[in-house]
Amino acid sequence: MADDRGSSSAGILLAFLSGAALGTVAALLLTPQTGRESREQLRGYARRAEGNLRDLAGSAGETFEEVVGEGKEFVDSKKAILREAFDAGREAMRRERDRLHEEGRG
């Protein structure tokens, strides 16, 4: 659920950034500028893209931590249920053993 939204958002953001990068390269190739101006523009775009990728990596890390936390909670809850079932089974077995033991005496 939450991980589906996170991976979907990451995919959309990655597609957007890829499209923006391709559009930028096309614009630079088609716009008459000096080589120096083009390089400066590319550096600026590269810095912004780096920042965006760092943000994306940070949000992906947060999403991963959330999913791991939810997984741990799920496992812990199932362990508690299994422990209760095991204890109930052990108690039922003890009662049955006691009952059979009492029938053998009586």
Backbone as CSV, one residue per row, in Angstrom:
resi,resn,N_x,N_y,N_z,CA_x,CA_y,CA_z,C_x,C_y,C_z
1,MET,0.810,-1.165,0.000,0.000,0.000,0.000,0.870,1.251,0.000
2,ALA,1.523,1.534,1.122,2.389,2.709,1.183,3.579,2.546,0.257
3,ASP,4.117,1.325,0.160,5.269,1.103,-0.706,4.874,1.216,-2.168
4,ASP,3.621,0.881,-2.533,3.169,1.044,-3.907,3.137,2.514,-4.277
5,ARG,2.642,3.353,-3.372,2.593,4.786,-3.650,3.997,5.352,-3.751
6,GLY,4.887,4.915,-2.887,6.250,5.425,-2.892,6.979,5.068,-4.173
7,SER,6.862,3.815,-4.624,7.548,3.413,-5.849,6.910,4.074,-7.061
8,SER,5.596,4.281,-7.030,4.917,4.951,-8.125,5.359,6.411,-8.210
9,SER,5.429,7.079,-7.073,5.872,8.473,-7.047,7.316,8.586,-7.508
10,ALA,8.149,7.660,-7.081,9.551,7.684,-7.491,9.662,7.477,-9.000
11,GLY,8.848,6.598,-9.544,8.861,6.356,-10.983,8.422,7.576,-11.769
12,ILE,7.398,8.236,-11.276,6.916,9.451,-11.942,7.977,10.542,-11.890
13,LEU,8.603,10.712,-10.714,9.632,11.732,-10.573,10.829,11.420,-11.472
14,LEU,11.224,10.156,-11.547,12.338,9.766,-12.403,12.009,10.025,-13.870
15,ALA,10.775,9.702,-14.286,10.366,9.967,-15.670,10.382,11.460,-15.958
16,PHE,9.892,12.246,-14.994,9.892,13.699,-15.163,11.304,14.240,-15.309
17,LEU,12.205,13.798,-14.426,13.593,14.277,-14.482,14.271,13.855,-15.783
18,SER,13.992,12.630,-16.240,14.568,12.168,-17.508,14.072,13.026,-18.664
19,GLY,12.775,13.289,-18.687,12.203,14.128,-19.742,12.770,15.537,-19.707
20,ALA,12.931,16.068,-18.490,13.494,17.416,-18.349,14.930,17.456,-18.854
21,ALA,15.697,16.422,-18.545,17.092,16.377,-18.995,17.168,16.291,-20.516
22,LEU,16.336,15.441,-21.118,16.340,15.321,-22.578,15.888,16.629,-23.237
23,GLY,14.884,17.266,-22.660,14.433,18.554,-23.192,15.508,19.611,-23.102
24,THR,16.256,19.590,-22.012,17.332,20.561,-21.822,18.430,20.369,-22.867
25,VAL,18.822,19.131,-23.070,19.866,18.842,-24.064,19.396,19.264,-25.456
26,ALA,18.154,18.940,-25.790,17.632,19.326,-27.110,17.613,20.846,-27.263
27,ALA,17.183,21.543,-26.217,17.140,23.008,-26.277,18.536,23.589,-26.453
28,LEU,19.510,23.032,-25.755,20.882,23.540,-25.878,21.451,23.290,-27.267
29,LEU,21.130,22.149,-27.846,21.642,21.840,-29.178,20.985,22.704,-30.256
30,LEU,19.755,23.107,-30.026,19.023,23.853,-31.049,19.094,25.377,-30.864
31,THR,19.584,25.849,-29.723,19.664,27.280,-29.451,21.055,27.787,-29.826
32,PRO,21.114,28.851,-30.606,22.428,29.394,-30.962,23.075,30.099,-29.762
33,GLN,24.146,29.509,-29.235,24.897,30.075,-28.115,26.366,29.758,-28.332
34,THR,27.179,30.446,-27.563,28.598,30.106,-27.602,28.804,28.822,-26.804
35,GLY,29.916,28.205,-27.021,30.249,26.982,-26.285,30.315,27.226,-24.788
36,ARG,30.902,28.376,-24.413,31.025,28.706,-22.986,29.632,28.851,-22.348
37,GLU,28.715,29.558,-23.009,27.361,29.728,-22.461,26.659,28.382,-22.309
38,SER,26.829,27.533,-23.314,26.202,26.208,-23.265,26.755,25.387,-22.103
39,ARG,28.080,25.441,-21.924,28.691,24.685,-20.818,28.213,25.204,-19.467
40,GLU,28.118,26.523,-19.324,27.636,27.097,-18.063,26.193,26.684,-17.791
41,GLN,25.390,26.703,-18.827,24.003,26.286,-18.668,23.929,24.809,-18.276
42,LEU,24.725,23.994,-18.936,24.735,22.561,-18.616,25.174,22.317,-17.175
43,ARG,26.179,23.067,-16.721,26.612,22.921,-15.322,25.471,23.256,-14.362
44,GLY,24.759,24.321,-14.658,23.612,24.708,-13.815,22.543,23.629,-13.783
45,TYR,22.241,23.076,-14.960,21.243,22.003,-15.016,21.746,20.768,-14.279
46,ALA,23.029,20.482,-14.428,23.599,19.310,-13.756,23.532,19.473,-12.236
47,ARG,23.812,20.683,-11.747,23.725,20.931,-10.291,22.298,20.737,-9.785
48,ARG,21.344,21.271,-10.541,19.936,21.116,-10.131,19.524,19.649,-10.190
49,ALA,19.952,18.952,-11.237,19.611,17.530,-11.353,20.227,16.744,-10.205
50,GLU,21.459,17.080,-9.834,22.110,16.412,-8.706,21.314,16.635,-7.418
51,GLY,20.879,17.868,-7.204,20.067,18.166,-6.023,18.760,17.390,-6.028
52,ASN,18.118,17.346,-7.189,16.863,16.590,-7.300,17.081,15.105,-7.039
53,LEU,18.184,14.566,-7.562,18.471,13.147,-7.338,18.780,12.865,-5.872
54,ARG,19.467,13.789,-5.218,19.728,13.622,-3.777,18.414,13.622,-2.994
55,ASP,17.514,14.529,-3.357,16.201,14.571,-2.704,15.447,13.262,-2.936
56,LEU,15.485,12.784,-4.179,14.812,11.531,-4.512,15.403,10.367,-3.723
57,ALA,16.722,10.332,-3.631,17.372,9.263,-2.865,16.990,9.347,-1.394
58,GLY,16.911,10.560,-0.869,16.508,10.736,0.530,15.089,10.254,0.771
59,SER,14.175,10.612,-0.128,12.786,10.180,0.056,12.665,8.677,-0.151
60,ALA,13.466,8.109,-1.054,13.443,6.658,-1.236,13.942,5.964,0.031
61,GLY,14.976,6.523,0.657,15.490,5.956,1.907,14.459,6.023,3.014
62,GLU,13.740,7.148,3.102,12.690,7.284,4.116,11.574,6.276,3.875
63,THR,11.180,6.125,2.602,10.130,5.167,2.260,10.570,3.759,2.615
64,PHE,11.822,3.438,2.329,12.354,2.109,2.653,12.302,1.870,4.155
65,GLU,12.710,2.867,4.938,12.684,2.727,6.398,11.262,2.532,6.907
66,GLU,10.300,3.258,6.320,8.902,3.097,6.718,8.410,1.688,6.424
67,VAL,8.741,1.183,5.239,8.298,-0.151,4.841,8.935,-1.206,5.745
68,VAL,10.210,-1.043,6.053,10.880,-1.988,6.950,10.231,-1.937,8.329
69,GLY,9.916,-0.751,8.814,9.252,-0.612,10.109,7.891,-1.299,10.121
70,GLU,7.114,-1.097,9.053,5.811,-1.754,8.950,5.976,-3.268,8.882
71,GLY,6.990,-3.723,8.180,7.253,-5.168,8.099,7.592,-5.743,9.464
72,LYS,8.404,-5.029,10.217,8.754,-5.497,11.565,7.524,-5.560,12.453
73,GLU,6.668,-4.532,12.368,5.437,-4.526,13.159,4.560,-5.722,12.781
74,PHE,4.451,-5.998,11.483,3.646,-7.120,11.008,4.189,-8.434,11.556
75,VAL,5.496,-8.619,11.448,6.120,-9.860,11.950,5.922,-9.982,13.455
76,ASP,6.112,-8.891,14.178,5.922,-8.927,15.632,4.490,-9.303,15.996
77,SER,3.520,-8.747,15.275,2.123,-9.076,15.588,1.835,-10.545,15.286
78,LYS,2.387,-11.067,14.200,2.171,-12.482,13.871,2.889,-13.383,14.866
79,LYS,4.066,-12.960,15.330,4.767,-13.740,16.349,3.945,-13.811,17.619
80,ALA,3.323,-12.704,18.003,2.503,-12.679,19.218,1.305,-13.614,19.068
81,ILE,0.667,-13.595,17.909,-0.477,-14.473,17.660,-0.041,-15.931,17.714
82,LEU,1.071,-16.250,17.070,1.572,-17.632,17.086,1.963,-18.061,18.492
83,ARG,2.559,-17.168,19.242,2.952,-17.486,20.616,1.712,-17.804,21.454
84,GLU,0.659,-16.979,21.293,-0.593,-17.216,22.023,-1.209,-18.548,21.608
85,ALA,-1.214,-18.845,20.322,-1.771,-20.112,19.847,-0.959,-21.287,20.380
86,PHE,0.345,-21.160,20.374,1.216,-22.220,20.889,0.953,-22.447,22.377
87,ASP,0.867,-21.348,23.131,0.597,-21.461,24.567,-0.768,-22.090,24.825
88,ALA,-1.772,-21.696,24.037,-3.110,-22.278,24.192,-3.081,-23.769,23.872
89,GLY,-2.360,-24.152,22.833,-2.241,-25.572,22.486,-1.531,-26.362,23.570
90,ARG,-0.487,-25.783,24.116,0.254,-26.445,25.184,-0.640,-26.622,26.421
91,GLU,-1.414,-25.585,26.739,-2.327,-25.657,27.886,-3.411,-26.704,27.653
92,ALA,-3.961,-26.762,26.442,-4.983,-27.770,26.117,-4.392,-29.171,26.220
93,MET,-3.169,-29.335,25.771,-2.520,-30.640,25.851,-2.298,-31.031,27.317
94,ARG,-1.897,-30.074,28.134,-1.684,-30.354,29.553,-2.992,-30.764,30.222
95,ARG,-4.075,-30.031,29.913,-5.377,-30.374,30.504,-5.830,-31.767,30.067
96,GLU,-5.642,-32.080,28.799,-6.041,-33.407,28.297,-5.202,-34.494,28.948
97,ARG,-3.919,-34.259,29.098,-3.038,-35.238,29.757,-3.485,-35.456,31.205
98,ASP,-3.805,-34.327,31.897,-4.290,-34.443,33.280,-5.607,-35.204,33.331
99,ARG,-6.509,-34.914,32.374,-7.793,-35.592,32.347,-7.608,-37.091,32.124
100,LEU,-6.745,-37.458,31.178,-6.497,-38.875,30.909,-5.822,-39.551,32.115
101,HIS,-4.958,-38.831,32.762,-4.288,-39.357,33.929,-5.298,-39.623,35.054
102,GLU,-6.265,-38.669,35.229,-7.314,-38.823,36.241,-8.221,-39.979,35.897
103,GLU,-8.568,-40.174,34.605,-9.432,-41.290,34.194,-8.747,-42.619,34.451
104,GLY,-7.427,-42.642,34.282,-6.681,-43.877,34.520,-6.695,-44.269,35.993
105,ARG,-6.770,-43.346,36.885,-6.828,-43.607,38.326,-8.210,-44.035,38.745
106,GLY,-9.193,-43.401,38.103,-10.557,-43.578,38.601,-11.273,-44.688,37.997
